[in-house]
Amino acid sequence: MTIAQRRMVMVVMFCHFIAAFAALGMPPFFALILSKSLHNSNAYLVGWFYVVPTFFTALSSPWWGAFADRIGKKISLLRAQLGLSASFLLAGYSNDTGLFFLALALQGILGGTFAASNAYLATLSSGPALARSLTLMQGSARAALVVAPAVLGLFAASVSPIELYRYLALLPLAAALLLWLLPEPAKTAHDDYRPKSTAANRPLLSANNVYLLQFAFVFATVATFPYFIPYAQGLGSVSIEQAGLLFGVPNLLYLATAGILTGRFGQRVSPAGPVWMFLLMAVALLGQAQTQSLSGLILWRLLMGLAMTGGFIVLHALVAALVHENNAGRTFGWLESGSKWGAVAAGLAAGAMVDGFGPHAPFLLGAGIMTVAAAWLAISNFCRHCTENI
């Protein structure tokens, strides 16, 4: 990758960060928006508001991916940033729950900056270089998830919470202006990185299998999110401040270690990588479900952070082996859709499990999903190896 291409990657990543800053930073304030700005006392709507953008992104991402392959990656990326800006502006001027619901739906339908950014990056690089870029993009989302709620919380006390959307609409608009200055790559990225272990020189896992793995991985991690803080407080010795800090530990660990671990796990494509990372995630989730102390919870959250980081890195390597410039939009569109469906399914399943079996149930559910996925991968890898040696 040339110096100019590296600069383009950094611009795309920065633009995604400032868009994600708004999209990921506002959901923690939905309860305040509902009560103070929309004057609605129906607390159940908060949960609905959380799901709406995710649900509509899951529906629209494959279509926008195909659009990017037909029309162009840069145009698709500009469309996503401008779509976010328009939806944020509508949200900022909403005066009832129906209009706010529509704004969140449009955020999901018109947004999709993560998939659009990844598709553009696929025009700049392939193979290990693309895998590293995908890891950086995941890092920008994690950074926004950690930083945005804290920063926006400083303003939410002095400004009507819903009015923040009016100012946040400027962020994706500014990102669109920066991205407009980038070129639409004229040449197809070098597509010389493919697994060499099959006779037909095909990827070790099909696109559909990678989509399923992404779904399972997101499901297992997100299932624990809604109930982690009350679960941690239920241990007795954990304050709400400590619980909030522990919630962010896996994301912080990703930011601290992704660059180092990419050099170790992201240079070659192998189904064995996800097997070990998924099993490590299963152990970390199981440990959290069984722990009875703050020190134990800290240990298992750290292990979860390492497993999450390693899991994303090996998945990125598998994705990079599938992608070339002509199919990048569709591939990342379906990956984004699978991730969002995983998040929606995780939220629904976690709610049902907690209601029926208690607050530790989502951790056990995630551990079970990761164990099944790891076993399926191991068996598939063994069968493939046997077939190739016949």
N, C-alpha and C positions, 0 to 999 in steps of 0.2 A: 504494500500500500504506500502510495506516495505521500509526501508532506501535505500536498493540497487535499488529497483524499482524507487524511487524518483530520485536517481542519474542518472539512465538511462533516465528518462524523461527529466532531465535538459540537458543531453548530446544531446539528439535528438533535443530539442528546440534550443540549441546553434548552432548545425550544420545547422538547418533550417535557423536560423538568418543569418549566414555568407553566405549561398547560396542565400537567398533572398536579402542580401545586394547588391550583384552584379546584380541580375535579376531585382530588383526594382530601383536600383540606377542609371542605365545607360539610361533608356528611356528619362529623361529630357534633355539629351545631344545628342539626335538623330539629332536635327537640326544642331548642330556643326559637328557631324560626317558626315552628308550629305554634308555640304558645305566645310569643311576644310580637311576632310580625303578622302572622295569619290569624291569630286570636282563635285558635282551635284547641280544644281540650282532649281530643281523641288521640291518646298516646299511641295506639296501634298503628297510626299513620306513619310514625317515624320509621318503623320496620319496612313499611311499603316504600317509603321514599328511598331507603337504602337500596332496595332491590331494583327499582324502576330503571335507572341508567344501565345497570348490569344486564338486565333482561333484554332491553332493546339493543344493546351492543351485541349480545349473543345472536340476535336475529339478523342484524344488518351487516355484520362484519364480512361474511362470505360474499355478499353482493358487492360491497365496496372493494373487496379484494379483487374480484373479477373486473370491476371498473378500473382499478389501478393498472391491471395488466393490459387492458384495451386502450385506455386513454393516456396513461403515463403516471409514473410514481410521484413526480413532483406535483402535478395537478391534484392528485389524490391527497397528498399531504397538506397542501394548501387548503383544499376543501375541508379536511378534518379540523384544522385549526380555526378556520372561519366559522365552521359549524358550531364548534364549542363556544366561540365568542358570541354568536347570535343567541345560543341557548342560555348562556349565562346572563346576557342582557335581559332576556325575557324573564328569567327567574328573578332578577333584581327588581323588576317592576310588577311582579305578581302580587295581587291583593287578595287572593283566595286560594284554597288548596287545589282547586281544579286547574287553575292556570299554572301553579307551581308544579303540579304533577305533569302537565304538558311540557313545561320547560325541561324537566328531568328526562322525560321520554325523548325529547328532541336532542338532549345531550347524548343519549345513548345511540340514537339513530344517525345523527350528523357528525358525531365525534369519531372515536376510533383512532386517535393519534398514535397509539402504541403500535398497532399493526401497520399503519401507513408509514410510520417512521422506519420500522424494520424493513418494509418492502423497498423503501428508498435506499437504505443501507445495502441491500442485496445487489443494487446496481453498481456499488462501489467496490465490493470485495466478495470473496467466497471462501469456503473452507474454514480453516482456523482463524483467519482474519475476521470473517463474518461472525464466527462463534464468539470471538472477543467483543465485537461490536454489540452483539445481542446481550452479552453479559453486562456491558456498560449501560445499555438501555434499561435493563432490569434494575441496575443500580440507581438510575435516575428516578425510577418509580419508587424504589424503596426510600430514597432520600426525601422525596416529596412527601411520602407517607409519614416519615418521622418529623420533618421540619414544619410542614404546612399547618397542622393543627395548633402547634405551639405558637407560631407567628400570628396566625389569624385570631387566636384567642386573645392576643393583646389588643386587637381592634374591636372584637365582638362586644367588649364591655362598654365601649363608648359610642359605637355606631349600631344602628338597627341591624341585626344579623343578616336580614335578607338584602339590605342595601350593599353589603359587601360584594355581592354578585355583580353589581354595576361596575365596581372598580376592577374586580377580577376579570371581567370581560375584556379589559385592555391587555391582559397577559397573552392569551392566544392570538389576539390581533397583532401585538408586537412580534410574536413568534412567526406569524404568517409573513410579516414584512421582512424579517430576517431570512426566512426560507425562500422567499421570492427572489432574493439575490443569488441563491444557489443555482447552478446549472442543472438542466435535465441531462443526465449522462447520455452521451451520444453512442457509446459503445457498450455492448453487453459485457458484464463482468466476466472475468476468466472463470470458467466452470471446470477447472481441472482437479478439483478436490472431491474425490469419490472413494468410498471404501474399496480396498483392493482384495478383500478376502473372499469374494464370490466369483464364480467362474464367469458369470454374465456381467460382472462389474457393476452390480446394482447396489443401492443402499441396503444396509443390513436390516433395516426396518422400513416397512412401507409407510407412506404418509398417514394412512388411517390408523396404523398402530401407534405412531408418534402422537397423533391427536388424542388417542385414548390414554396414553401415558401422561400427557399434559393434563388432561381432565382429571385423572386419578390423583396426580400430585397436587394440583390446586385444590381439589376436593378435600384431601387429607389435611392440608395446612389451614384452609379457610374455615373448616368445620369447628375449629377450636376458638376462632376469633371472637364471636359474639359473647361467649360465656367465660372467657378466660379471667377477666377481672373479678367477677363475683366468685368464681371457683377459687382463685388465689386468696381472696379475702376469707373464704370459708375455712382455710387452713388454721386461722386463729391468730397467727403471729405476723400476718402480712397486712400492712396498712394500704390504703387506696393509692397513696403516692408510690409505694413500692410495687404494687400490682401494675400500675400504669407504666412504670419504668421497665418491669419485667416483660410486659406485653411487647415493648419495642426492641427487646434484646436481639431476637433473630434478625430483624431488619438491620440493626446497627452492626451485627456481626457480618452480615452480607457485605455491607459497605466497607468493612475493615479487611475482609479476607478474600473477596471475589477476585481481585487482581492477582493475588498470590496463587490461589487455587486454580485459576484459569490456566496458568502455565503448567500445572501438574495434571489436570484432568481434561482440559479442553483441546488438546493437540491431536487426539485420535478418536475415531468413532468406534465404539464397542458397546453392545448391549450389556456387558458386564458392569459398566459404570453405573447405570441406573439401578441395577440389582442391588449393589452394595449401598448406594445412597438411599434407596427406598427402604432397605432393611434398617439402616441407621436412623432414618426418620421414624420408622415404626417403633424402634427401641426408645427413642426420645419421647414420643407421644405416650407410649406405655409407661415410661418412667414418671411422666408428669401426672398420669392418672393414679399412680400408686404412692407418690411421695406424700409425706406428712409434715414436712418442714420447709422453712424458707431456703435454707442452704441446699436442700435437695432440689427444690424448684429452680433455683439459680443454675445448678449443674445441668439439669435436663433442658432448660431453655437455651443454654449455651450449646449443648449438643444438637438441639433442634436447629439453631442458627447455622451450624456447620453442615448439617444434613441438607437444609434448605439451599444453602449456597452451592454445595456440591451437586445437588439434584438439578438445579437450574443449569449449571455449567455443562453437565453431561447431556442434558436435554438439548441445550443450545448446539452442542456438537452434532447430535443426531439431526437436528433441524437443518443446520448448515450443509449437511451432506445431501439433503433433499432439494435444496433451493438452487434455482438458477434465475437469471433475470426475467425470463419470460413467464415463470410461474410464481414469482415471489409474492405478488399481490394475493393470489388465491391461497397460497400456502399459509401466509401469515394471517389472512382473513379467517381461515378455518381454525388456525391455532388460537387466535383471539376469541373466536366463538366458543371453542372447546373450553378455554379457560373461564369464560364468563358463565357458561352453563355449569361448569364445575363449582363455581362460587355460588350460583343460585341453588343448585342441588344441595350443596353443603349447608347453606343457611337453613333450608327447609328441613333437611334430615337432622341437623343438630337440634333444632327446636323440638322436633318430635322425640328425639332420644333423651334430651334433658327432661322433658315432661314425663317420660315414662320410666327413666332409669337413673336420673340424677345428673348433677353437673359434671361428673367425671366421664360420662358416656361419650361425648364428642371426641375425647382423646382416644378412647378405645375403638371408636368407629374409624377414626383416621388411621390408627395403627393397623387395624384389620385390612383396610383398603390398601395400604402400602405393602403389607405382607402378601396379599393376593397378587398385586401387581408384580412384586419381585419374583414370586414363585412362577407366575406366567412367563415372565421374561427369561428366567433361568431355564424353564422347560423348553421354550421356543428356541433358545440359543443352543441347547443340547441337541434338539431334533435337527436343527439346521446343520450343526457340525456333523452329525451322523449321516445326513443326506449327502453332504459334500464329499464325504469320505467313502461313499459306496462306489 
